[in-house]
Amino acid sequence: MNEILTAVIPVVIIGLICAAVLVTASKIMAVKENEKIPKIRECLPGANCGACGFAGCDGYAKALAETEGTPTNLCVPGGDSVSRKISELLGVEFEDVIEKVAVVHCSGDCRFTQDRVEYSGIESCAAAKLIFSSKGECSYGCMGLGDCAKACPNNAVCIESGIARINTKQCVGCGLCVKACPNTVISLMDDVERAVVACNNKDKGAQTRKACKSGCIGCKKCEKVCPSGAIKVVNNLAQIDYSKCPDCEDFGICARECTTGCIVISDFTGQCNAAPN
């Protein structure tokens, strides 16, 4: 018995000394957290989408608390209400949030195009692209396997008639669907805009037309009729300069004159600006 105690007691004493040293060290060497960080963090929605440009909500909260001049209006999913709370907490002037909404640059549903291979693998656009480059006739278009829908935390994305559709009233502009799309078919735009080129194909007109009847053929008709010079055809694909679009004297003429109907005019207002029912 004495032999056991002789062996155990020194170990216990050493353990207690080590514990005391660690506790003391943790207090002496502890890095004090800025008291504002948890308070700011509580204001943020917790989407951790990275739309603010930081590594999630924690990163943005830390930047706001410790880096002077960090804008308070970078949380797109949180909208104006979050920006206002942060501004009041930090005692700075309120900055309006430019709300974003996701849009799909593809209108090639099952009416206008078809698959070139019968895909029976993992239900994932990323997997299909890795194996076949694209399962559809249009290698630039939506593959319709729902990676974007799975990534959306607000159920704002669904697959309908073979392509992704966005319910803009549920979309908060977090951009997670944009990151999930391997064909870069989805992008974010200011939800005050009203015109979208619903095509992503950069092939020449004849090749595009063969792959999808609703694809942009780069005919430049929209470019020629646009009175504000907001549309340019680049790499066989029409692109809209939204800084010029609001000045249009005949808004919507680009869509009316579009040969294939790939320019869409609609109300893309997102959740943050949606009118109450």
C-alpha positions in Angstrom: 0.0 0.0 0.0 2.8 2.4 0.9 4.5 1.6 -2.4 1.3 2.6 -4.3 1.0 5.8 -2.4 4.6 6.6 -3.0 4.0 6.3 -6.7 0.6 8.1 -6.9 1.3 11.1 -4.6 4.2 12.6 -6.7 2.1 12.2 -9.8 -0.9 14.0 -8.2 1.4 16.8 -6.9 3.0 17.3 -10.4 -0.5 17.4 -11.9 -1.7 20.0 -9.5 1.4 22.1 -10.1 0.9 21.8 -13.9 -2.8 22.8 -13.6 -1.9 25.8 -11.5 0.7 26.9 -14.0 -1.7 26.5 -16.9 -4.4 28.5 -15.2 -2.0 31.2 -14.3 -0.6 31.3 -17.9 -4.1 31.4 -19.4 -4.9 34.5 -17.4 -1.6 36.2 -17.9 -1.4 35.4 -21.7 -5.1 35.7 -22.5 -5.9 38.0 -25.4 -8.8 40.2 -24.5 -11.6 40.1 -27.0 -13.0 43.4 -28.1 -16.3 43.8 -26.3 -18.0 45.1 -29.4 -17.4 41.9 -31.4 -20.1 39.7 -29.8 -22.6 42.6 -29.8 -22.0 43.2 -33.5 -22.2 39.4 -34.1 -25.6 39.3 -32.6 -26.8 41.9 -35.1 -25.7 39.8 -38.1 -28.0 37.1 -39.6 -25.5 34.2 -39.3 -25.7 33.2 -43.0 -21.8 33.0 -43.2 -22.2 33.5 -46.9 -19.2 35.7 -47.4 -21.2 38.3 -49.4 -19.6 41.0 -47.2 -16.2 40.0 -48.5 -15.0 38.6 -45.1 -14.7 35.1 -43.8 -18.2 34.8 -42.5 -20.1 36.8 -39.9 -17.4 36.5 -37.3 -14.8 38.0 -39.7 -17.1 40.9 -40.6 -17.9 41.6 -36.9 -14.2 41.6 -36.1 -13.4 44.0 -38.9 -16.2 46.4 -37.9 -15.1 46.4 -34.3 -11.4 46.8 -34.9 -10.8 48.4 -38.3 -11.9 52.0 -38.6 -13.8 52.8 -41.7 -15.2 49.3 -42.4 -18.6 49.9 -44.1 -21.6 48.9 -42.1 -23.7 48.1 -45.2 -21.9 45.1 -46.5 -24.3 42.5 -45.1 -26.6 42.0 -48.1 -28.8 39.2 -46.6 -29.3 41.4 -43.5 -30.4 44.4 -45.5 -31.0 47.9 -44.2 -32.2 46.7 -40.7 -28.8 45.1 -39.9 -26.9 48.1 -41.3 -28.9 50.4 -39.1 -28.4 48.3 -35.9 -24.6 48.2 -36.5 -24.5 51.9 -37.2 -26.3 52.7 -34.0 -24.1 50.3 -32.0 -20.9 51.8 -33.4 -22.2 55.4 -33.3 -21.6 56.0 -37.0 -23.8 57.3 -39.8 -26.2 54.8 -41.3 -25.3 53.4 -44.8 -27.9 52.1 -47.1 -27.5 48.5 -48.3 -27.6 47.9 -52.0 -29.8 44.8 -52.0 -28.8 42.0 -54.4 -30.8 39.3 -56.1 -29.6 36.1 -57.9 -30.5 35.8 -61.6 -30.1 32.8 -63.9 -28.3 33.5 -67.2 -30.0 30.6 -69.0 -33.4 30.2 -70.5 -32.6 26.9 -72.2 -35.3 24.7 -70.6 -36.7 21.5 -72.1 -38.6 23.5 -74.7 -35.5 25.0 -76.3 -32.7 22.5 -75.8 -32.0 18.9 -74.8 -29.4 16.7 -73.2 -26.6 15.3 -75.3 -25.9 12.5 -72.9 -28.1 10.4 -70.6 -26.6 11.2 -67.2 -27.2 8.6 -64.5 -24.5 9.5 -62.0 -24.5 11.6 -58.8 -27.2 14.2 -58.8 -24.7 17.1 -58.9 -23.9 19.7 -61.5 -20.3 19.7 -60.3 -20.0 15.9 -60.7 -21.6 16.0 -64.2 -19.3 18.8 -65.3 -16.3 16.8 -64.1 -17.3 13.7 -66.0 -18.9 15.1 -69.2 -18.0 18.8 -69.1 -21.8 19.3 -69.5 -24.7 17.0 -70.0 -26.6 19.4 -72.1 -26.2 20.4 -75.8 -25.2 23.8 -74.5 -21.9 23.5 -72.6 -22.4 26.9 -71.0 -26.0 26.4 -69.8 -27.7 25.3 -66.6 -27.3 21.5 -66.0 -30.4 21.4 -63.8 -29.1 19.0 -61.2 -29.7 21.4 -58.3 -26.4 22.3 -56.7 -27.7 25.8 -56.4 -31.0 24.7 -54.8 -29.1 22.6 -52.3 -26.9 25.5 -51.4 -29.7 28.1 -50.9 -30.6 28.5 -47.2 -33.9 30.2 -48.0 -35.4 27.7 -50.5 -35.3 30.5 -53.1 -34.0 28.2 -55.9 -35.8 25.3 -57.6 -35.3 23.3 -60.7 -38.2 23.7 -63.2 -38.3 22.3 -66.7 -34.7 21.3 -66.5 -33.1 24.6 -65.3 -32.8 26.6 -62.2 -35.4 29.2 -61.3 -35.0 32.0 -58.6 -37.9 33.1 -56.5 -36.7 36.6 -56.0 -39.1 37.3 -53.2 -37.3 34.7 -51.1 -33.8 35.5 -52.3 -31.7 37.5 -49.9 -28.7 37.9 -52.2 -26.3 35.8 -50.1 -24.6 34.5 -53.3 -24.2 30.9 -52.1 -26.0 29.7 -55.3 -23.5 31.6 -57.3 -20.6 29.8 -55.7 -22.3 26.5 -56.1 -22.8 26.7 -59.9 -19.9 25.1 -61.8 -21.0 26.8 -65.1 -21.2 30.3 -63.6 -24.8 30.5 -64.9 -26.0 32.4 -61.8 -24.9 35.9 -60.8 -25.9 38.6 -58.4 -27.2 41.9 -59.5 -28.8 45.0 -57.8 -32.4 44.2 -57.4 -33.5 47.5 -58.8 -32.4 46.4 -62.3 -35.1 45.2 -64.6 -33.2 43.7 -67.6 -31.3 40.4 -67.8 -29.6 38.5 -70.5 -30.8 35.0 -69.9 -28.0 33.3 -71.7 -24.4 32.3 -71.0 -23.3 30.9 -74.3 -20.2 32.4 -75.9 -20.1 30.3 -79.1 -20.8 31.8 -82.5 -24.4 32.3 -83.5 -24.9 29.2 -85.6 -23.4 26.9 -83.0 -25.4 28.5 -80.2 -28.7 28.2 -82.3 -28.0 24.6 -82.9 -27.5 23.9 -79.2 -30.4 26.1 -77.9 -33.2 27.9 -79.7 -33.4 30.6 -77.0 -29.6 31.3 -76.8 -28.0 34.7 -77.7 -26.6 34.4 -81.3 -24.6 37.7 -81.0 -26.5 39.4 -83.8 -26.0 42.8 -82.2 -29.6 43.8 -82.9 -30.0 44.8 -79.2 -26.8 46.7 -79.3 -27.9 48.7 -82.3 -31.4 49.6 -81.0 -30.3 50.5 -77.4 -30.6 54.3 -77.2 -28.3 54.6 -74.1 -25.5 52.3 -75.4 -26.0 50.0 -72.4 -25.7 46.8 -74.4 -22.6 45.5 -76.0 -22.0 42.1 -77.6 -18.7 40.7 -76.2 -17.5 37.2 -77.1 -20.7 36.6 -79.0 -22.8 37.3 -76.0 -24.9 40.4 -75.1 -23.9 42.1 -71.9 -25.7 45.0 -70.1 -23.9 47.9 -68.5 -26.3 48.7 -65.7 -24.8 52.1 -65.1 -26.3 53.2 -68.4 -29.5 51.1 -68.4 -31.5 53.5 -66.2 -31.0 56.3 -68.7 -32.7 54.4 -71.5 -35.2 56.5 -73.4 -37.1 53.5 -74.7 -36.7 50.9 -71.9 -37.4 47.4 -72.9 -36.7 47.9 -76.6 -33.7 45.5 -76.3 -36.0 42.7 -75.2 -38.6 43.5 -77.8 -36.1 43.4 -80.6 -34.1 40.4 -79.4 -34.1 37.8 -82.2 -34.3 34.8 -79.8 -36.0 36.4 -76.8 -33.1 35.8 -74.5 -33.3 39.3 -73.0 -35.8 39.3 -70.1 -37.5 42.4 -68.7 -39.1 41.8 -65.3 -39.4 42.9 -61.7 -36.6 41.2 -59.9 -37.2 43.0 -56.6 -35.9 40.8 -53.7 -37.1 40.1 -50.2 -35.6 43.3 -48.6 -37.6 45.6 -50.9 -40.7 43.4 -51.3 -43.9 45.2 -50.6 -45.9 43.7 -47.7 -48.9 41.5 -48.6 
